[in-house]
Amino acid sequence: MHTEKEEAVAEVLRQLPGDLRRVAEVLGLEAAVKLSKAFRGTYLYVHGLSNLRRLVRDEEIRRAYDQGVKVKALALRYGLTERHIRRILSGASVGLPEGLLRMLKD
């Protein structure tokens, strides 16, 4: 059984235009309203996660290396060249929070 509130929210969702409805279904109605207010009338493009996933991969490579995994093994594990692994290791870590690392791995 649905509560009266759930039925009211479902009706509001049915009335929303396509993209805003999808945002409300994914993030919740309250977040969709906040987003709509903040970006009212603006074309908003939502990028994929490839750049963030690369940052996560690079952080995993740095951590594995720090734990003693050899460059050659990392290259094989991640399908990269040893040169690319060394380039990653020479770069600065952005210090991604653990929670974000776990979220992006899924």
Sequence and secondary structure as in RCSB ss.txt:
>XXXX:A:sequence
MHTEKEEAVAEVLRQLPGDLRRVAEVLGLEAAVKLSKAFRGTYLYVHGLSNLRRLVRDEEIRRAYDQGVKVKALA
LRYGLTERHIRRILSGASVGLPEGLLRMLKD
>XXXX:A:secstr
   HHHHHHHHHHHHS HHHHHHHHHH HHHHHHHHHHTTT       SHHHHHHHHHHHHHHHHHTT  HHHHH
HHHT  HHHHHHHHHS      HHHHHHHH 
